[in-house]
Amino acid sequence: MSVTIIFKIAAVGILVSILSQVLKHSGRDEQAFLASLAGLILVLFWIVPYIYELFETIQKLFLI
């Protein structure tokens, strides 16, 4: 697992939190929720291959 994915996740988290706060203060709570949800889905798409690789490694470990 590379360190760049951690920085990408942190950057998305910072941007989503700032965007969410701006939208909430302007009275657009629904858009703030959708922005948070979009950030979560983006990060999940990034980490799903790593989770899949982890489960494959664990499966190979116990099949030996």
CHARMM-style PDB file with segment names, atoms N, HN, CA, C and O in Angstrom:
ATOM      1  N   MET     1       0.852  -1.181   0.000  1.00  0.00      PROA
ATOM      2  CA  MET     1       0.000   0.000   0.000  1.00  0.00      PROA
ATOM      3  C   MET     1       0.893   1.237   0.000  1.00  0.00      PROA
ATOM      4  O   MET     1       1.795   1.372   0.826  1.00  0.00      PROA
ATOM      5  N   SER     2       0.632   2.102  -0.908  1.00  0.00      PROA
ATOM      6  HN  SER     2      -0.101   1.992  -1.579  1.00  0.00      PROA
ATOM      7  CA  SER     2       1.476   3.288  -1.019  1.00  0.00      PROA
ATOM      8  C   SER     2       0.986   4.401  -0.099  1.00  0.00      PROA
ATOM      9  O   SER     2      -0.169   4.423   0.327  1.00  0.00      PROA
ATOM     10  N   VAL     3       1.873   5.293   0.185  1.00  0.00      PROA
ATOM     11  HN  VAL     3       2.811   5.275  -0.161  1.00  0.00      PROA
ATOM     12  CA  VAL     3       1.551   6.396   1.080  1.00  0.00      PROA
ATOM     13  C   VAL     3       0.690   7.438   0.370  1.00  0.00      PROA
ATOM     14  O   VAL     3      -0.024   8.200   1.021  1.00  0.00      PROA
ATOM     15  N   THR     4       0.753   7.475  -0.944  1.00  0.00      PROA
ATOM     16  HN  THR     4       1.333   6.855  -1.474  1.00  0.00      PROA
ATOM     17  CA  THR     4      -0.008   8.482  -1.687  1.00  0.00      PROA
ATOM     18  C   THR     4      -1.505   8.323  -1.509  1.00  0.00      PROA
ATOM     19  O   THR     4      -2.235   9.314  -1.528  1.00  0.00      PROA
ATOM     20  N   ILE     5      -1.979   7.092  -1.334  1.00  0.00      PROA
ATOM     21  HN  ILE     5      -1.386   6.287  -1.319  1.00  0.00      PROA
ATOM     22  CA  ILE     5      -3.418   6.886  -1.138  1.00  0.00      PROA
ATOM     23  C   ILE     5      -3.872   7.520   0.181  1.00  0.00      PROA
ATOM     24  O   ILE     5      -4.994   8.016   0.280  1.00  0.00      PROA
ATOM     25  N   ILE     6      -3.012   7.503   1.177  1.00  0.00      PROA
ATOM     26  HN  ILE     6      -2.100   7.101   1.097  1.00  0.00      PROA
ATOM     27  CA  ILE     6      -3.345   8.124   2.462  1.00  0.00      PROA
ATOM     28  C   ILE     6      -3.452   9.635   2.296  1.00  0.00      PROA
ATOM     29  O   ILE     6      -4.347  10.267   2.859  1.00  0.00      PROA
ATOM     30  N   PHE     7      -2.537  10.209   1.524  1.00  0.00      PROA
ATOM     31  HN  PHE     7      -1.811   9.695   1.067  1.00  0.00      PROA
ATOM     32  CA  PHE     7      -2.592  11.652   1.279  1.00  0.00      PROA
ATOM     33  C   PHE     7      -3.816  12.030   0.449  1.00  0.00      PROA
ATOM     34  O   PHE     7      -4.422  13.077   0.673  1.00  0.00      PROA
ATOM     35  N   LYS     8      -4.177  11.182  -0.504  1.00  0.00      PROA
ATOM     36  HN  LYS     8      -3.684  10.331  -0.687  1.00  0.00      PROA
ATOM     37  CA  LYS     8      -5.376  11.436  -1.304  1.00  0.00      PROA
ATOM     38  C   LYS     8      -6.627  11.420  -0.431  1.00  0.00      PROA
ATOM     39  O   LYS     8      -7.495  12.283  -0.560  1.00  0.00      PROA
ATOM     40  N   ILE     9      -6.711  10.434   0.454  1.00  0.00      PROA
ATOM     41  HN  ILE     9      -6.006   9.733   0.558  1.00  0.00      PROA
ATOM     42  CA  ILE     9      -7.870  10.335   1.347  1.00  0.00      PROA
ATOM     43  C   ILE     9      -7.932  11.543   2.270  1.00  0.00      PROA
ATOM     44  O   ILE     9      -9.008  12.088   2.517  1.00  0.00      PROA
ATOM     45  N   ALA    10      -6.776  11.963   2.781  1.00  0.00      PROA
ATOM     46  HN  ALA    10      -5.901  11.521   2.581  1.00  0.00      PROA
ATOM     47  CA  ALA    10      -6.739  13.132   3.661  1.00  0.00      PROA
ATOM     48  C   ALA    10      -7.156  14.388   2.909  1.00  0.00      PROA
ATOM     49  O   ALA    10      -7.880  15.225   3.449  1.00  0.00      PROA
ATOM     50  N   ALA    11      -6.704  14.523   1.670  1.00  0.00      PROA
ATOM     51  HN  ALA    11      -6.116  13.843   1.232  1.00  0.00      PROA
ATOM     52  CA  ALA    11      -7.071  15.702   0.874  1.00  0.00      PROA
ATOM     53  C   ALA    11      -8.564  15.729   0.594  1.00  0.00      PROA
ATOM     54  O   ALA    11      -9.194  16.782   0.694  1.00  0.00      PROA
ATOM     55  N   VAL    12      -9.132  14.591   0.248  1.00  0.00      PROA
ATOM     56  HN  VAL    12      -8.620  13.736   0.167  1.00  0.00      PROA
ATOM     57  CA  VAL    12     -10.579  14.532   0.008  1.00  0.00      PROA
ATOM     58  C   VAL    12     -11.336  14.850   1.289  1.00  0.00      PROA
ATOM     59  O   VAL    12     -12.343  15.557   1.257  1.00  0.00      PROA
ATOM     60  N   GLY    13     -10.863  14.337   2.404  1.00  0.00      PROA
ATOM     61  HN  GLY    13     -10.045  13.763   2.430  1.00  0.00      PROA
ATOM     62  CA  GLY    13     -11.517  14.618   3.681  1.00  0.00      PROA
ATOM     63  C   GLY    13     -11.515  16.095   4.026  1.00  0.00      PROA
ATOM     64  O   GLY    13     -12.522  16.632   4.486  1.00  0.00      PROA
ATOM     65  N   ILE    14     -10.386  16.750   3.806  1.00  0.00      PROA
ATOM     66  HN  ILE    14      -9.568  16.313   3.432  1.00  0.00      PROA
ATOM     67  CA  ILE    14     -10.290  18.182   4.091  1.00  0.00      PROA
ATOM     68  C   ILE    14     -11.205  18.976   3.168  1.00  0.00      PROA
ATOM     69  O   ILE    14     -11.939  19.855   3.619  1.00  0.00      PROA
ATOM     70  N   LEU    15     -11.160  18.663   1.871  1.00  0.00      PROA
ATOM     71  HN  LEU    15     -10.563  17.949   1.505  1.00  0.00      PROA
ATOM     72  CA  LEU    15     -11.996  19.391   0.915  1.00  0.00      PROA
ATOM     73  C   LEU    15     -13.486  19.181   1.174  1.00  0.00      PROA
ATOM     74  O   LEU    15     -14.274  20.124   1.101  1.00  0.00      PROA
ATOM     75  N   VAL    16     -13.861  17.955   1.473  1.00  0.00      PROA
ATOM     76  HN  VAL    16     -13.221  17.189   1.533  1.00  0.00      PROA
ATOM     77  CA  VAL    16     -15.274  17.670   1.732  1.00  0.00      PROA
ATOM     78  C   VAL    16     -15.737  18.357   3.011  1.00  0.00      PROA
ATOM     79  O   VAL    16     -16.857  18.865   3.063  1.00  0.00      PROA
ATOM     80  N   SER    17     -14.903  18.382   4.034  1.00  0.00      PROA
ATOM     81  HN  SER    17     -13.993  17.970   3.991  1.00  0.00      PROA
ATOM     82  CA  SER    17     -15.317  19.036   5.269  1.00  0.00      PROA
ATOM     83  C   SER    17     -15.469  20.545   5.087  1.00  0.00      PROA
ATOM     84  O   SER    17     -16.398  21.143   5.630  1.00  0.00      PROA
ATOM     85  N   ILE    18     -14.569  21.162   4.332  1.00  0.00      PROA
ATOM     86  HN  ILE    18     -13.814  20.676   3.891  1.00  0.00      PROA
ATOM     87  CA  ILE    18     -14.680  22.599   4.067  1.00  0.00      PROA
ATOM     88  C   ILE    18     -15.923  22.895   3.239  1.00  0.00      PROA
ATOM     89  O   ILE    18     -16.679  23.816   3.549  1.00  0.00      PROA
ATOM     90  N   LEU    19     -16.133  22.108   2.185  1.00  0.00      PROA
ATOM     91  HN  LEU    19     -15.519  21.360   1.933  1.00  0.00      PROA
ATOM     92  CA  LEU    19     -17.307  22.290   1.335  1.00  0.00      PROA
ATOM     93  C   LEU    19     -18.591  22.072   2.123  1.00  0.00      PROA
ATOM     94  O   LEU    19     -19.563  22.808   1.948  1.00  0.00      PROA
ATOM     95  N   SER    20     -18.598  21.082   2.972  1.00  0.00      PROA
ATOM     96  HN  SER    20     -17.809  20.484   3.114  1.00  0.00      PROA
ATOM     97  CA  SER    20     -19.781  20.803   3.784  1.00  0.00      PROA
ATOM     98  C   SER    20     -20.094  21.948   4.738  1.00  0.00      PROA
ATOM     99  O   SER    20     -21.254  22.329   4.899  1.00  0.00      PROA
ATOM    100  N   GLN    21     -19.069  22.491   5.364  1.00  0.00      PROA
ATOM    101  HN  GLN    21     -18.127  22.182   5.233  1.00  0.00      PROA
ATOM    102  CA  GLN    21     -19.292  23.611   6.281  1.00  0.00      PROA
ATOM    103  C   GLN    21     -19.804  24.842   5.555  1.00  0.00      PROA
ATOM    104  O   GLN    21     -20.696  25.530   6.050  1.00  0.00      PROA
ATOM    105  N   VAL    22     -19.247  25.123   4.386  1.00  0.00      PROA
ATOM    106  HN  VAL    22     -18.522  24.563   3.983  1.00  0.00      PROA
ATOM    107  CA  VAL    22     -19.695  26.278   3.603  1.00  0.00      PROA
ATOM    108  C   VAL    22     -21.153  26.102   3.194  1.00  0.00      PROA
ATOM    109  O   VAL    22     -21.951  27.035   3.277  1.00  0.00      PROA
ATOM    110  N   LEU    23     -21.487  24.891   2.750  1.00  0.00      PROA
ATOM    111  HN  LEU    23     -20.838  24.133   2.682  1.00  0.00      PROA
ATOM    112  CA  LEU    23     -22.868  24.644   2.323  1.00  0.00      PROA
ATOM    113  C   LEU    23     -23.839  24.692   3.499  1.00  0.00      PROA
ATOM    114  O   LEU    23     -24.952  25.198   3.356  1.00  0.00      PROA
ATOM    115  N   LYS    24     -23.439  24.177   4.651  1.00  0.00      PROA
ATOM    116  HN  LYS    24     -22.535  23.766   4.768  1.00  0.00      PROA
ATOM    117  CA  LYS    24     -24.321  24.212   5.824  1.00  0.00      PROA
ATOM    118  C   LYS    24     -24.575  25.642   6.287  1.00  0.00      PROA
ATOM    119  O   LYS    24     -25.697  25.985   6.658  1.00  0.00      PROA
ATOM    120  N   HSD    25     -23.546  26.471   6.267  1.00  0.00      PROA
ATOM    121  HN  HSD    25     -22.634  26.192   5.966  1.00  0.00      PROA
ATOM    122  CA  HSD    25     -23.705  27.849   6.718  1.00  0.00      PROA
ATOM    123  C   HSD    25     -24.525  28.685   5.744  1.00  0.00      PROA
ATOM    124  O   HSD    25     -25.092  29.713   6.116  1.00  0.00      PROA
ATOM    125  N   SER    26     -24.582  28.234   4.490  1.00  0.00      PROA
ATOM    126  HN  SER    26     -24.122  27.399   4.187  1.00  0.00      PROA
ATOM    127  CA  SER    26     -25.412  28.960   3.525  1.00  0.00      PROA
ATOM    128  C   SER    26     -26.827  28.410   3.458  1.00  0.00      PROA
ATOM    129  O   SER    26     -27.631  28.856   2.639  1.00  0.00      PROA
ATOM    130  N   GLY    27     -27.135  27.445   4.315  1.00  0.00      PROA
ATOM    131  HN  GLY    27     -26.482  27.083   4.980  1.00  0.00      PROA
ATOM    132  CA  GLY    27     -28.490  26.917   4.396  1.00  0.00      PROA
ATOM    133  C   GLY    27     -28.792  25.804   3.415  1.00  0.00      PROA
ATOM    134  O   GLY    27     -29.960  25.498   3.172  1.00  0.00      PROA
ATOM    135  N   ARG    28     -27.787  25.206   2.857  1.00  0.00      PROA
ATOM    136  HN  ARG    28     -26.839  25.455   3.053  1.00  0.00      PROA
ATOM    137  CA  ARG    28     -27.991  24.119   1.892  1.00  0.00      PROA
ATOM    138  C   ARG    28     -27.546  22.802   2.516  1.00  0.00      PROA
ATOM    139  O   ARG    28     -26.527  22.227   2.131  1.00  0.00      PROA
ATOM    140  N   ASP    29     -28.318  22.343   3.472  1.00  0.00      PROA
ATOM    141  HN  ASP    29     -29.145  22.810   3.785  1.00  0.00      PROA
ATOM    142  CA  ASP    29     -27.959  21.128   4.194  1.00  0.00      PROA
ATOM    143  C   ASP    29     -28.014  19.889   3.309  1.00  0.00      PROA
ATOM    144  O   ASP    29     -27.202  18.979   3.474  1.00  0.00      PROA
ATOM    145  N   GLU    30     -28.957  19.841   2.374  1.00  0.00      PROA
ATOM    146  HN  GLU    30     -29.617  20.580   2.240  1.00  0.00      PROA
ATOM    147  CA  GLU    30     -29.071  18.678   1.507  1.00  0.00      PROA
ATOM    148  C   GLU    30     -27.843  18.537   0.609  1.00  0.00      PROA
ATOM    149  O   GLU    30     -27.324  17.436   0.424  1.00  0.00      PROA
ATOM    150  N   GLN    31     -27.383  19.654   0.056  1.00  0.00      PROA
ATOM    151  HN  GLN    31     -27.804  20.549   0.206  1.00  0.00      PROA
ATOM    152  CA  GLN    31     -26.187  19.612  -0.788  1.00  0.00      PROA
ATOM    153  C   GLN    31     -24.948  19.260   0.030  1.00  0.00      PROA
ATOM    154  O   GLN    31     -24.043  18.589  -0.466  1.00  0.00      PROA
ATOM    155  N   ALA    32     -24.907  19.714   1.281  1.00  0.00      PROA
ATOM    156  HN  ALA    32     -25.642  20.260   1.683  1.00  0.00      PROA
ATOM    157  CA  ALA    32     -23.782  19.373   2.155  1.00  0.00      PROA
ATOM    158  C   ALA    32     -23.755  17.868   2.413  1.00  0.00      PROA
ATOM    159  O   ALA    32     -22.689  17.253   2.411  1.00  0.00      PROA
ATOM    160  N   PHE    33     -24.918  17.284   2.632  1.00  0.00      PROA
ATOM    161  HN  PHE    33     -25.784  17.784   2.634  1.00  0.00      PROA
ATOM    162  CA  PHE    33     -24.994  15.842   2.834  1.00  0.00      PROA
ATOM    163  C   PHE    33     -24.560  15.096   1.580  1.00  0.00      PROA
ATOM    164  O   PHE    33     -23.823  14.113   1.667  1.00  0.00      PROA
ATOM    165  N   LEU    34     -25.010  15.553   0.414  1.00  0.00      PROA
ATOM    166  HN  LEU    34     -25.608  16.351   0.343  1.00  0.00      PROA
ATOM    167  CA  LEU    34     -24.637  14.900  -0.839  1.00  0.00      PROA
ATOM    168  C   LEU    34     -23.142  15.030  -1.126  1.00  0.00      PROA
ATOM    169  O   LEU    34     -22.539  14.105  -1.670  1.00  0.00      PROA
ATOM    170  N   ALA    35     -22.546  16.146  -0.774  1.00  0.00      PROA
ATOM    171  HN  ALA    35     -23.036  16.897  -0.332  1.00  0.00      PROA
ATOM    172  CA  ALA    35     -21.105  16.315  -0.953  1.00  0.00      PROA
ATOM    173  C   ALA    35     -20.335  15.348  -0.047  1.00  0.00      PROA
ATOM    174  O   ALA    35     -19.343  14.753  -0.467  1.00  0.00      PROA
ATOM    175  N   SER    36     -20.793  15.199   1.183  1.00  0.00      PROA
ATOM    176  HN  SER    36     -21.599  15.682   1.525  1.00  0.00      PROA
ATOM    177  CA  SER    36     -20.156  14.256   2.096  1.00  0.00      PROA
ATOM    178  C   SER    36     -20.309  12.824   1.597  1.00  0.00      PROA
ATOM    179  O   SER    36     -19.372  12.030   1.670  1.00  0.00      PROA
ATOM    180  N   LEU    37     -21.473  12.508   1.099  1.00  0.00      PROA
ATOM    181  HN  LEU    37     -22.234  13.154   1.040  1.00  0.00      PROA
ATOM    182  CA  LEU    37     -21.721  11.173   0.574  1.00  0.00      PROA
ATOM    183  C   LEU    37     -20.860  10.896  -0.659  1.00  0.00      PROA
ATOM    184  O   LEU    37     -20.336   9.793  -0.817  1.00  0.00      PROA
ATOM    185  N   ALA    38     -20.717  11.888  -1.526  1.00  0.00      PROA
ATOM    186  HN  ALA    38     -21.143  12.783  -1.398  1.00  0.00      PROA
ATOM    187  CA  ALA    38     -19.874  11.733  -2.714  1.00  0.00      PROA
ATOM    188  C   ALA    38     -18.411  11.521  -2.326  1.00  0.00      PROA
ATOM    189  O   ALA    38     -17.720  10.703  -2.934  1.00  0.00      PROA
ATOM    190  N   GLY    39     -17.940  12.247  -1.325  1.00  0.00      PROA
ATOM    191  HN  GLY    39     -18.501  12.911  -0.831  1.00  0.00      PROA
ATOM    192  CA  GLY    39     -16.568  12.055  -0.851  1.00  0.00      PROA
ATOM    193  C   GLY    39     -16.356  10.661  -0.276  1.00  0.00      PROA
ATOM    194  O   GLY    39     -15.319  10.038  -0.507  1.00  0.00      PROA
ATOM    195  N   LEU    40     -17.334  10.180   0.467  1.00  0.00      PROA
ATOM    196  HN  LEU    40     -18.175  10.686   0.654  1.00  0.00      PROA
ATOM    197  CA  LEU    40     -17.245   8.843   1.037  1.00  0.00      PROA
ATOM    198  C   LEU    40     -17.205   7.781  -0.051  1.00  0.00      PROA
ATOM    199  O   LEU    40     -16.406   6.848   0.024  1.00  0.00      PROA
ATOM    200  N   ILE    41     -18.055   7.914  -1.056  1.00  0.00      PROA
ATOM    201  HN  ILE    41     -18.704   8.672  -1.117  1.00  0.00      PROA
ATOM    202  CA  ILE    41     -18.095   6.941  -2.147  1.00  0.00      PROA
ATOM    203  C   ILE    41     -16.791   6.959  -2.938  1.00  0.00      PROA
ATOM    204  O   ILE    41     -16.290   5.906  -3.332  1.00  0.00      PROA
ATOM    205  N   LEU    42     -16.241   8.144  -3.170  1.00  0.00      PROA
ATOM    206  HN  LEU    42     -16.648   9.000  -2.850  1.00  0.00      PROA
ATOM    207  CA  LEU    42     -14.970   8.257  -3.884  1.00  0.00      PROA
ATOM    208  C   LEU    42     -13.855   7.538  -3.141  1.00  0.00      PROA
ATOM    209  O   LEU    42     -13.077   6.797  -3.743  1.00  0.00      PROA
ATOM    210  N   VAL    43     -13.779   7.755  -1.844  1.00  0.00      PROA
ATOM    211  HN  VAL    43     -14.411   8.357  -1.356  1.00  0.00      PROA
ATOM    212  CA  VAL    43     -12.736   7.112  -1.044  1.00  0.00      PROA
ATOM    213  C   VAL    43     -12.951   5.599  -0.998  1.00  0.00      PROA
ATOM    214  O   VAL    43     -11.987   4.835  -1.033  1.00  0.00      PROA
ATOM    215  N   LEU    44     -14.198   5.169  -0.921  1.00  0.00      PROA
ATOM    216  HN  LEU    44     -14.981   5.789  -0.892  1.00  0.00      PROA
ATOM    217  CA  LEU    44     -14.459   3.729  -0.918  1.00  0.00      PROA
ATOM    218  C   LEU    44     -14.026   3.083  -2.221  1.00  0.00      PROA
ATOM    219  O   LEU    44     -13.496   1.972  -2.207  1.00  0.00      PROA
ATOM    220  N   PHE    45     -14.240   3.754  -3.355  1.00  0.00      PROA
ATOM    221  HN  PHE    45     -14.671   4.657  -3.366  1.00  0.00      PROA
ATOM    222  CA  PHE    45     -13.779   3.215  -4.629  1.00  0.00      PROA
ATOM    223  C   PHE    45     -12.258   3.110  -4.659  1.00  0.00      PROA
ATOM    224  O   PHE    45     -11.712   2.212  -5.299  1.00  0.00      PROA
ATOM    225  N   TRP    46     -11.575   4.013  -3.979  1.00  0.00      PROA
ATOM    226  HN  TRP    46     -12.019   4.743  -3.458  1.00  0.00      PROA
ATOM    227  CA  TRP    46     -10.122   3.964  -3.941  1.00  0.00      PROA
ATOM    228  C   TRP    46      -9.609   2.820  -3.084  1.00  0.00      PROA
ATOM    229  O   TRP    46      -8.601   2.205  -3.432  1.00  0.00      PROA
ATOM    230  N   ILE    47     -10.274   2.513  -1.968  1.00  0.00      PROA
ATOM    231  HN  ILE    47     -11.093   3.013  -1.685  1.00  0.00      PROA
ATOM    232  CA  ILE    47      -9.716   1.520  -1.050  1.00  0.00      PROA
ATOM    233  C   ILE    47     -10.260   0.108  -1.244  1.00  0.00      PROA
ATOM    234  O   ILE    47      -9.732  -0.833  -0.651  1.00  0.00      PROA
ATOM    235  N   VAL    48     -11.298  -0.065  -2.055  1.00  0.00      PROA
ATOM    236  HN  VAL    48     -11.727   0.700  -2.536  1.00  0.00      PROA
ATOM    237  CA  VAL    48     -11.840  -1.408  -2.271  1.00  0.00      PROA
ATOM    238  C   VAL    48     -10.787  -2.358  -2.841  1.00  0.00      PROA
ATOM    239  O   VAL    48     -10.719  -3.496  -2.377  1.00  0.00      PROA
ATOM    240  N   PRO    49      -9.958  -1.965  -3.817  1.00  0.00      PROA
ATOM    241  CA  PRO    49      -8.929  -2.915  -4.287  1.00  0.00      PROA
ATOM    242  C   PRO    49      -7.950  -3.343  -3.192  1.00  0.00      PROA
ATOM    243  O   PRO    49      -7.497  -4.487  -3.188  1.00  0.00      PROA
ATOM    244  N   TYR    50      -7.622  -2.454  -2.279  1.00  0.00      PROA
ATOM    245  HN  TYR    50      -7.990  -1.524  -2.282  1.00  0.00      PROA
ATOM    246  CA  TYR    50      -6.719  -2.805  -1.197  1.00  0.00      PROA
ATOM    247  C   TYR    50      -7.376  -3.779  -0.223  1.00  0.00      PROA
ATOM    248  O   TYR    50      -6.719  -4.689   0.284  1.00  0.00      PROA
ATOM    249  N   ILE    51      -8.658  -3.594   0.039  1.00  0.00      PROA
ATOM    250  HN  ILE    51      -9.191  -2.855  -0.372  1.00  0.00      PROA
ATOM    251  CA  ILE    51      -9.385  -4.512   0.911  1.00  0.00      PROA
ATOM    252  C   ILE    51      -9.490  -5.885   0.253  1.00  0.00      PROA
ATOM    253  O   ILE    51      -9.352  -6.913   0.916  1.00  0.00      PROA
ATOM    254  N   TYR    52      -9.736  -5.893  -1.063  1.00  0.00      PROA
ATOM    255  HN  TYR    52      -9.848  -5.058  -1.602  1.00  0.00      PROA
ATOM    256  CA  TYR    52      -9.798  -7.153  -1.801  1.00  0.00      PROA
ATOM    257  C   TYR    52      -8.460  -7.877  -1.738  1.00  0.00      PROA
ATOM    258  O   TYR    52      -8.412  -9.090  -1.538  1.00  0.00      PROA
ATOM    259  N   GLU    53      -7.389  -7.138  -1.907  1.00  0.00      PROA
ATOM    260  HN  GLU    53      -7.428  -6.152  -2.070  1.00  0.00      PROA
ATOM    261  CA  GLU    53      -6.048  -7.728  -1.827  1.00  0.00      PROA
ATOM    262  C   GLU    53      -5.777  -8.285  -0.432  1.00  0.00      PROA
ATOM    263  O   GLU    53      -5.167  -9.345  -0.298  1.00  0.00      PROA
ATOM    264  N   LEU    54      -6.223  -7.585   0.599  1.00  0.00      PROA
ATOM    265  HN  LEU    54      -6.719  -6.724   0.490  1.00  0.00      PROA
ATOM    266  CA  LEU    54      -6.052  -8.060   1.969  1.00  0.00      PROA
ATOM    267  C   LEU    54      -6.779  -9.377   2.186  1.00  0.00      PROA
ATOM    268  O   LEU    54      -6.219 -10.305   2.769  1.00  0.00      PROA
ATOM    269  N   PHE    55      -8.029  -9.468   1.719  1.00  0.00      PROA
ATOM    270  HN  PHE    55      -8.483  -8.713   1.246  1.00  0.00      PROA
ATOM    271  CA  PHE    55      -8.786 -10.710   1.893  1.00  0.00      PROA
ATOM    272  C   PHE    55      -8.178 -11.861   1.100  1.00  0.00      PROA
ATOM    273  O   PHE    55      -8.175 -12.999   1.569  1.00  0.00      PROA
ATOM    274  N   GLU    56      -7.663 -11.583  -0.093  1.00  0.00      PROA
ATOM    275  HN  GLU    56      -7.665 -10.659  -0.475  1.00  0.00      PROA
ATOM    276  CA  GLU    56      -6.992 -12.635  -0.865  1.00  0.00      PROA
ATOM    277  C   GLU    56      -5.741 -13.123  -0.148  1.00  0.00      PROA
ATOM    278  O   GLU    56      -5.468 -14.323  -0.129  1.00  0.00      PROA
ATOM    279  N   THR    57      -4.992 -12.222   0.433  1.00  0.00      PROA
ATOM    280  HN  THR    57      -5.214 -11.247   0.418  1.00  0.00      PROA
ATOM    281  CA  THR    57      -3.783 -12.606   1.159  1.00  0.00      PROA
ATOM    282  C   THR    57      -4.123 -13.449   2.374  1.00  0.00      PROA
ATOM    283  O   THR    57      -3.442 -14.437   2.650  1.00  0.00      PROA
ATOM    284  N   ILE    58      -5.156 -13.078   3.100  1.00  0.00      PROA
ATOM    285  HN  ILE    58      -5.709 -12.276   2.876  1.00  0.00      PROA
ATOM    286  CA  ILE    58      -5.578 -13.852   4.268  1.00  0.00      PROA
ATOM    287  C   ILE    58      -6.074 -15.234   3.845  1.00  0.00      PROA
ATOM    288  O   ILE    58      -5.802 -16.230   4.516  1.00  0.00      PROA
ATOM    289  N   GLN    59      -6.804 -15.291   2.727  1.00  0.00      PROA
ATOM    290  HN  GLN    59      -7.025 -14.482   2.181  1.00  0.00      PROA
ATOM    291  CA  GLN    59      -7.285 -16.566   2.238  1.00  0.00      PROA
ATOM    292  C   GLN    59      -6.126 -17.475   1.833  1.00  0.00      PROA
ATOM    293  O   GLN    59      -6.138 -18.667   2.140  1.00  0.00      PROA
ATOM    294  N   LYS    60      -5.134 -16.927   1.153  1.00  0.00      PROA
ATOM    295  HN  LYS    60      -5.124 -15.959   0.903  1.00  0.00      PROA
ATOM    296  CA  LYS    60      -3.960 -17.723   0.777  1.00  0.00      PROA
ATOM    297  C   LYS    60      -3.189 -18.186   2.004  1.00  0.00      PROA
ATOM    298  O   LYS    60      -2.635 -19.285   2.021  1.00  0.00      PROA
ATOM    299  N   LEU    61      -3.158 -17.349   3.023  1.00  0.00      PROA
ATOM    300  HN  LEU    61      -3.609 -16.456   3.010  1.00  0.00      PROA
ATOM    301  CA  LEU    61      -2.432 -17.700   4.241  1.00  0.00      PROA
ATOM    302  C   LEU    61      -3.056 -18.907   4.924  1.00  0.00      PROA
ATOM    303  O   LEU    61      -2.333 -19.778   5.409  1.00  0.00      PROA
ATOM    304  N   PHE    62      -4.376 -18.977   4.972  1.00  0.00      PROA
ATOM    305  HN  PHE    62      -4.963 -18.270   4.577  1.00  0.00      PROA
ATOM    306  CA  PHE    62      -5.032 -20.068   5.669  1.00  0.00      PROA
ATOM    307  C   PHE    62      -5.233 -21.303   4.806  1.00  0.00      PROA
ATOM    308  O   PHE    62      -5.572 -22.364   5.330  1.00  0.00      PROA
ATOM    309  N   LEU    63      -5.034 -21.195   3.494  1.00  0.00      PROA
ATOM    310  HN  LEU    63      -4.760 -20.334   3.068  1.00  0.00      PROA
ATOM    311  CA  LEU    63      -5.137 -22.373   2.632  1.00  0.00      PROA
ATOM    312  C   LEU    63      -3.847 -23.163   2.577  1.00  0.00      PROA
ATOM    313  O   LEU    63      -3.837 -24.307   2.122  1.00  0.00      PROA
ATOM    314  N   ILE    64      -2.769 -22.574   3.029  1.00  0.00      PROA
ATOM    315  HN  ILE    64      -2.777 -21.644   3.398  1.00  0.00      PROA
ATOM    316  CA  ILE    64      -1.470 -23.273   2.984  1.00  0.00      PROA
ATOM    317  C   ILE    64      -1.431 -24.416   3.955  1.00  0.00      PROA
ATOM    318  OT1 ILE    64      -0.420 -25.111   4.051  1.00  0.00      PROA
TER     319      ILE     64
END
